[in-house]
Amino acid sequence: MREVQLTVNDSEHIAKILAHEGDRDKEDQLLAALDTELLDAQLAQAQVLLEGQQYVVARLKAGSHLQEINMANANYSAAKSLAKTARDTEK
């Protein structure tokens, strides 16, 4: 018999406990599931920021100064990174 210790962030809560003391578990069996409501909201926010920056980049590429294009590309990359981090955190 082995003991399992779960650690979650302060903002996360366990939504479901799928295994109980004394249960026999299988390799890679899901033991508990986190409530992802907050993470889903963060992901949605990051995706909106990403879409907004994609629009800005497209608009600027259509006719802007190099400095404005570089700034928009930097903002786009930051929004893209934020979206990836939110998706990775959700997993």
C-alpha positions as YAML, in Angstrom:
chain: A
units: angstrom
residues:
- id: 1
  name: MET
  ca: [0.00, 0.00, 0.00]
- id: 2
  name: ARG
  ca: [1.30, 3.44, -0.96]
- id: 3
  name: GLU
  ca: [0.19, 6.85, 0.17]
- id: 4
  name: VAL
  ca: [-0.38, 9.68, -2.28]
- id: 5
  name: GLN
  ca: [-0.09, 13.33, -1.38]
- id: 6
  name: LEU
  ca: [-1.77, 15.92, -3.61]
- id: 7
  name: THR
  ca: [-0.60, 19.50, -3.81]
- id: 8
  name: VAL
  ca: [-2.62, 22.24, -5.51]
- id: 9
  name: ASN
  ca: [-2.22, 26.00, -5.81]
- id: 10
  name: ASP
  ca: [-4.08, 28.24, -3.38]
- id: 11
  name: SER
  ca: [-6.52, 29.27, -6.12]
- id: 12
  name: GLU
  ca: [-7.35, 25.71, -7.20]
- id: 13
  name: HIS
  ca: [-9.87, 23.37, -5.62]
- id: 14
  name: ILE
  ca: [-10.45, 19.67, -6.01]
- id: 15
  name: ALA
  ca: [-13.71, 19.21, -7.93]
- id: 16
  name: LYS
  ca: [-13.96, 15.42, -7.71]
- id: 17
  name: ILE
  ca: [-12.28, 12.68, -5.75]
- id: 18
  name: LEU
  ca: [-12.34, 9.57, -7.90]
- id: 19
  name: ALA
  ca: [-10.51, 7.14, -5.61]
- id: 20
  name: HIS
  ca: [-10.95, 6.55, -1.92]
- id: 21
  name: GLU
  ca: [-8.91, 5.03, 0.87]
- id: 22
  name: GLY
  ca: [-8.69, 1.29, 0.42]
- id: 23
  name: ASP
  ca: [-9.51, 1.36, -3.31]
- id: 24
  name: ARG
  ca: [-7.17, -0.53, -5.63]
- id: 25
  name: ASP
  ca: [-5.94, 1.75, -8.35]
- id: 26
  name: LYS
  ca: [-4.46, 1.04, -11.74]
- id: 27
  name: GLU
  ca: [-1.39, 2.63, -13.26]
- id: 28
  name: ASP
  ca: [-2.16, 6.11, -14.63]
- id: 29
  name: GLN
  ca: [-5.65, 6.06, -13.07]
- id: 30
  name: LEU
  ca: [-7.09, 9.50, -12.41]
- id: 31
  name: LEU
  ca: [-7.44, 9.88, -8.64]
- id: 32
  name: ALA
  ca: [-8.88, 13.39, -8.45]
- id: 33
  name: ALA
  ca: [-9.89, 16.25, -10.73]
- id: 34
  name: LEU
  ca: [-9.32, 19.95, -10.17]
- id: 35
  name: ASP
  ca: [-11.93, 22.64, -10.65]
- id: 36
  name: THR
  ca: [-10.67, 24.46, -13.75]
- id: 37
  name: GLU
  ca: [-13.16, 27.35, -13.74]
- id: 38
  name: LEU
  ca: [-10.50, 29.96, -12.87]
- id: 39
  name: LEU
  ca: [-7.99, 28.47, -15.33]
- id: 40
  name: ASP
  ca: [-10.65, 28.39, -18.06]
- id: 41
  name: ALA
  ca: [-11.35, 32.09, -17.45]
- id: 42
  name: GLN
  ca: [-7.63, 32.91, -17.60]
- id: 43
  name: LEU
  ca: [-7.30, 30.95, -20.84]
- id: 44
  name: ALA
  ca: [-10.28, 32.76, -22.37]
- id: 45
  name: GLN
  ca: [-8.80, 36.12, -21.35]
- id: 46
  name: ALA
  ca: [-5.42, 35.22, -22.85]
- id: 47
  name: GLN
  ca: [-7.08, 34.09, -26.08]
- id: 48
  name: VAL
  ca: [-8.98, 37.38, -26.35]
- id: 49
  name: LEU
  ca: [-5.72, 39.30, -25.84]
- id: 50
  name: LEU
  ca: [-4.05, 37.12, -28.47]
- id: 51
  name: GLU
  ca: [-6.84, 37.73, -31.00]
- id: 52
  name: GLY
  ca: [-6.68, 41.46, -30.32]
- id: 53
  name: GLN
  ca: [-2.95, 41.53, -30.90]
- id: 54
  name: GLN
  ca: [-3.32, 39.48, -34.10]
- id: 55
  name: TYR
  ca: [-5.71, 42.15, -35.38]
- id: 56
  name: VAL
  ca: [-3.31, 44.95, -34.42]
- id: 57
  name: VAL
  ca: [-0.38, 43.23, -36.14]
- id: 58
  name: ALA
  ca: [-2.41, 42.66, -39.31]
- id: 59
  name: ARG
  ca: [-3.57, 46.29, -39.34]
- id: 60
  name: LEU
  ca: [-0.06, 47.61, -38.80]
- id: 61
  name: LYS
  ca: [1.46, 45.36, -41.45]
- id: 62
  name: ALA
  ca: [-1.02, 46.82, -43.90]
- id: 63
  name: GLY
  ca: [0.73, 50.18, -43.62]
- id: 64
  name: SER
  ca: [2.73, 51.37, -40.61]
- id: 65
  name: HIS
  ca: [6.18, 52.39, -39.49]
- id: 66
  name: LEU
  ca: [8.73, 49.70, -38.69]
- id: 67
  name: GLN
  ca: [8.84, 50.69, -35.00]
- id: 68
  name: GLU
  ca: [5.04, 50.26, -34.70]
- id: 69
  name: ILE
  ca: [5.22, 46.87, -36.43]
- id: 70
  name: ASN
  ca: [8.00, 45.72, -34.08]
- id: 71
  name: MET
  ca: [6.04, 46.86, -31.02]
- id: 72
  name: ALA
  ca: [2.90, 45.10, -32.25]
- id: 73
  name: ASN
  ca: [4.91, 41.92, -32.93]
- id: 74
  name: ALA
  ca: [6.33, 42.07, -29.39]
- id: 75
  name: ASN
  ca: [2.84, 42.51, -27.91]
- id: 76
  name: TYR
  ca: [1.56, 39.67, -30.07]
- id: 77
  name: SER
  ca: [4.37, 37.38, -28.87]
- id: 78
  name: ALA
  ca: [3.64, 38.27, -25.25]
- id: 79
  name: ALA
  ca: [-0.08, 37.54, -25.70]
- id: 80
  name: LYS
  ca: [0.73, 34.28, -27.48]
- id: 81
  name: SER
  ca: [3.04, 33.27, -24.63]
- id: 82
  name: LEU
  ca: [0.37, 34.15, -22.05]
- id: 83
  name: ALA
  ca: [-2.17, 32.00, -23.91]
- id: 84
  name: LYS
  ca: [0.28, 29.08, -24.04]
- id: 85
  name: THR
  ca: [1.04, 29.40, -20.34]
- id: 86
  name: ALA
  ca: [-2.67, 29.42, -19.53]
- id: 87
  name: ARG
  ca: [-3.25, 26.33, -21.69]
- id: 88
  name: ASP
  ca: [-0.26, 24.52, -20.16]
- id: 89
  name: THR
  ca: [-1.39, 25.41, -16.64]
- id: 90
  name: GLU
  ca: [-4.83, 24.02, -17.34]
- id: 91
  name: LYS
  ca: [-3.36, 20.63, -18.24]
...
